[in-house]
Amino acid sequence: MIHKIKIMTEHHHTTSGSNLNKAFVIGITINLLYVIIEFGAGLLYDSLALISDAGHNLTDVASLALAMIAFRLAKVKSNDKFTYGYRKSTILISLMNSVVLFVVIGGITWESLNRMHNPVTVDGLPIAWIAGIGIVINAVSAFLFFKDKDRDLNVKGAYLHLLSDATVSLGVVISGVLIFFFHLYWLDLAMSFIIALVIFYSTWNLFKDSLHLTLDGVPKGIDINHVISEIKEVTGVLDVHHLHIWAISTSQNALTAHIVIQPNISMEQQNQIKNKIRHRLEHVNIDHTTLEFETEDENCADANSNYGIN
């Protein structure tokens, strides 16, 4: 689902709220309808691959719904209880998404193991047709999020998930055709295991990335040493320490730092330095900064630590 995440700033990339919200609604609706059709067909034709894929596609619906909730919560204004608003919920929902997917993997694997002891004969042609519809549904749904996929972790997660589902559906089509022409009934069971492995691979990446951000790790795509170099290149800056970088949400990063400046710099010059630093940081995907200026003769307890760790 999530392979490499590069969190973009909202300052340079403004997501179209109404279009994205519409994409979520359309994606949820057509995927839910397909889940009902695919699950019913899986029961009718006794296909574990279709039932497994229906469970997989049901997680798409849940993922899209959770991502839409996170998208809306991120828009809630801050208050005296939550000074960042509910932006962090976007990260927590990504983590929740991964946990739900692990449960689905367990269910598919359990059913597949049971089917190994009780093999059945399945009809390959209807399996291929139903899965073929899935390719169209997932491809159309993924296209809805293509424009905004690099602007938010949840949106990118939805896009990659839907794209991977289209690939899985293609695999089910191929297995259905092979079952129909060559009576390779074991392929239905094999495909259910493959689906479980595909979900696990993408889910593990999502889990790691979400957990990393939940623990206030430095967001992927940001090199802390490069950030320090960018700050030091500003005229008037001598050093930087007590530096912290974390994600406020899946689309906004923050930084706090102590900036050591040259002595006898006027207030106007300090403001200029601050503006130059903020501008540079915006270009490395950090758009929320809190900077504290000090001079070399000040005895800062964190002066020997670039990363705020004593």
PEPEQUI-V78850 format. One record per residue. N is the residue number from 1. RES is the residue in one letter. PSI is psi as a letter, one per 40 degrees, with the letter a starting at -180 (999 if undefined). OMEGA is omega in radians with two decimals (* if undefined). BURIAL is b if it has 9 or more other ideal C-beta (glycine too) atoms within 8 Angstrom, else e. Layout:
N	RES	PSI	OMEGA	BURIAL
N	RES	PSI	OMEGA	BURIAL
//
This chain:
1	M	d	3.11	b
2	I	h	3.14	b
3	H	d	3.08	e
4	K	h	-3.08	e
5	I	h	3.05	b
6	K	h	-3.05	e
7	I	h	-3.07	b
8	M	i	3.13	b
9	T	i	3.10	b
10	E	e	-3.11	b
11	H	d	-3.09	e
12	H	e	-3.08	e
13	H	h	-3.10	b
14	T	h	3.13	e
15	T	h	3.09	b
16	S	h	-3.04	e
17	G	d	-3.08	e
18	S	d	3.14	e
19	N	d	3.14	e
20	L	d	3.10	b
21	N	d	3.11	b
22	K	d	3.11	e
23	A	d	3.10	b
24	F	d	-3.10	b
25	V	d	3.13	b
26	I	d	-3.13	b
27	G	d	3.13	b
28	I	d	-3.08	b
29	T	d	-3.06	e
30	I	d	3.11	b
31	N	d	3.10	b
32	L	d	3.09	b
33	L	d	-3.13	e
34	Y	d	3.11	b
35	V	d	3.14	b
36	I	d	3.14	e
37	I	d	-3.08	b
38	E	d	3.13	b
39	F	d	3.11	b
40	G	d	3.12	e
41	A	d	3.11	b
42	G	d	3.09	b
43	L	d	-3.10	e
44	L	d	-3.08	e
45	Y	e	3.07	b
46	D	f	-3.12	b
47	S	h	3.11	b
48	L	d	3.12	b
49	A	d	3.12	b
50	L	d	3.14	b
51	I	d	3.11	b
52	S	d	-3.14	b
53	D	d	3.07	b
54	A	d	3.07	b
55	G	d	3.09	b
56	H	d	-3.13	b
57	N	d	3.06	b
58	L	d	3.08	b
59	T	d	3.04	b
60	D	d	-3.14	b
61	V	d	3.13	b
62	A	d	-3.14	b
63	S	d	3.13	b
64	L	d	3.13	b
65	A	d	3.13	b
66	L	d	3.12	b
67	A	d	3.12	b
68	M	d	3.09	b
69	I	d	3.13	b
70	A	d	3.14	b
71	F	d	-3.13	b
72	R	d	3.12	b
73	L	d	-3.14	b
74	A	d	-3.13	b
75	K	e	-3.13	e
76	V	h	-3.10	e
77	K	i	3.12	e
78	S	i	3.12	e
79	N	a	-3.06	e
80	D	e	3.10	e
81	K	d	3.13	e
82	F	g	-3.01	e
83	T	e	3.02	e
84	Y	e	-3.02	e
85	G	a	3.14	b
86	Y	f	-3.08	b
87	R	d	-3.12	b
88	K	d	3.14	b
89	S	d	3.13	b
90	T	d	3.11	b
91	I	d	3.14	b
92	L	d	3.13	b
93	I	d	3.05	b
94	S	d	3.10	b
95	L	d	3.11	b
96	M	d	3.12	b
97	N	d	-3.11	b
98	S	d	3.13	b
99	V	d	3.11	b
100	V	d	-3.14	b
101	L	d	3.08	b
102	F	d	3.10	b
103	V	d	3.12	e
104	V	d	3.10	b
105	I	d	3.11	b
106	G	d	3.14	e
107	G	d	3.14	b
108	I	d	-3.13	b
109	T	d	3.13	b
110	W	d	-3.14	e
111	E	d	3.12	b
112	S	d	3.12	b
113	L	d	3.09	e
114	N	d	-3.13	e
115	R	d	3.10	b
116	M	d	-3.13	e
117	H	e	3.14	e
118	N	g	-3.09	e
119	P	i	3.13	e
120	V	i	3.07	e
121	T	h	-3.10	e
122	V	i	3.13	b
123	D	h	-3.01	b
124	G	d	-3.03	b
125	L	d	3.10	b
126	P	d	3.09	b
127	I	d	-3.14	b
128	A	d	-3.13	b
129	W	d	-3.13	b
130	I	d	3.12	b
131	A	d	3.09	b
132	G	d	3.05	b
133	I	d	3.14	b
134	G	d	3.11	b
135	I	d	-3.13	b
136	V	d	-3.12	e
137	I	d	-3.10	b
138	N	d	3.13	b
139	A	d	3.11	b
140	V	d	3.14	b
141	S	d	3.13	b
142	A	d	-3.13	b
143	F	d	-3.14	e
144	L	d	-3.07	b
145	F	e	-3.07	b
146	F	d	-3.06	e
147	K	d	-3.04	e
148	D	e	-3.00	b
149	K	d	-3.10	b
150	D	e	-3.07	e
151	R	e	-3.09	b
152	D	h	-3.11	b
153	L	d	-3.11	b
154	N	d	3.12	b
155	V	d	3.11	b
156	K	d	3.09	b
157	G	d	3.12	b
158	A	d	-3.12	b
159	Y	d	-3.11	b
160	L	d	3.12	b
161	H	d	-3.14	b
162	L	d	3.13	b
163	L	d	3.12	b
164	S	d	3.10	b
165	D	d	3.09	b
166	A	d	3.11	b
167	T	d	3.10	b
168	V	d	3.13	b
169	S	d	3.08	b
170	L	d	3.09	b
171	G	d	3.12	b
172	V	d	3.09	b
173	V	d	-3.12	b
174	I	d	3.13	b
175	S	d	3.12	b
176	G	d	3.12	b
177	V	d	3.14	b
178	L	d	3.10	b
179	I	d	-3.09	b
180	F	d	-3.04	b
181	F	d	-3.03	e
182	F	e	3.10	e
183	H	f	3.10	e
184	L	g	-3.00	e
185	Y	d	3.13	b
186	W	e	-3.14	e
187	L	d	3.12	b
188	D	d	3.11	b
189	L	d	-3.14	b
190	A	d	-3.12	b
191	M	d	3.12	b
192	S	d	3.08	b
193	F	d	3.13	b
194	I	d	3.11	b
195	I	d	3.14	b
196	A	d	3.14	b
197	L	d	3.12	e
198	V	d	3.13	b
199	I	d	-3.10	b
200	F	d	-3.11	b
201	Y	d	-3.11	e
202	S	d	-3.13	b
203	T	d	-3.13	b
204	W	d	3.10	b
205	N	d	3.11	b
206	L	d	-3.13	b
207	F	d	-3.14	b
208	K	d	-3.10	e
209	D	d	-3.13	b
210	S	d	3.13	b
211	L	d	3.11	b
212	H	d	-3.13	b
213	L	d	3.10	b
214	T	d	3.14	b
215	L	e	3.11	e
216	D	f	3.05	e
217	G	i	3.09	e
218	V	h	-3.10	e
219	P	i	3.11	b
220	K	i	-3.10	b
221	G	e	3.12	e
222	I	h	3.10	b
223	D	h	-3.04	e
224	I	d	3.11	b
225	N	d	3.08	e
226	H	d	3.10	b
227	V	d	3.13	b
228	I	d	3.13	b
229	S	d	3.13	e
230	E	d	-3.13	b
231	I	d	-3.09	b
232	K	d	-3.13	b
233	E	e	3.11	e
234	V	h	-3.13	b
235	T	h	-3.12	e
236	G	e	3.14	e
237	V	h	3.13	b
238	L	d	-3.07	e
239	D	i	3.07	e
240	V	h	3.09	b
241	H	a	-3.08	b
242	H	f	-3.06	b
243	L	h	3.09	b
244	H	h	3.09	b
245	I	h	3.14	b
246	W	i	3.14	b
247	A	h	3.04	b
248	I	d	3.11	b
249	S	a	3.12	b
250	T	e	-3.12	b
251	S	e	-3.12	b
252	Q	h	-3.13	b
253	N	i	-3.10	b
254	A	i	3.12	b
255	L	i	2.94	b
256	T	i	-3.10	b
257	A	i	2.96	b
258	H	h	-3.12	b
259	I	h	3.09	b
260	V	h	-3.10	b
261	I	i	3.12	b
262	Q	i	-3.14	e
263	P	i	3.06	e
264	N	f	3.07	e
265	I	h	-3.10	b
266	S	i	3.12	e
267	M	d	3.12	e
268	E	d	3.11	e
269	Q	d	3.09	b
270	Q	d	3.11	b
271	N	d	3.11	e
272	Q	d	3.11	e
273	I	d	-3.13	b
274	K	d	-3.14	b
275	N	d	3.13	e
276	K	d	3.11	b
277	I	d	-3.13	b
278	R	d	3.12	b
279	H	d	3.11	e
280	R	d	-3.12	b
281	L	d	3.08	b
282	E	d	-3.13	b
283	H	e	3.02	e
284	V	f	3.00	b
285	N	f	3.04	b
286	I	h	-3.04	b
287	D	e	3.09	b
288	H	h	-3.03	b
289	T	i	3.01	b
290	T	h	-3.04	e
291	L	h	3.07	b
292	E	h	-3.12	b
293	F	i	3.06	b
294	E	i	3.12	b
295	T	i	-3.06	b
296	E	d	-3.09	e
297	D	e	3.08	e
298	E	i	-3.08	e
299	N	g	-3.13	e
300	C	h	-3.10	b
301	A	d	-3.08	e
302	D	e	-3.05	b
303	A	d	-3.11	b
304	N	e	-3.10	e
305	S	h	3.11	b
306	N	d	-2.99	e
307	Y	e	3.08	e
308	G	e	-3.11	b
309	I	h	-3.14	e
310	N	999	*	e
//
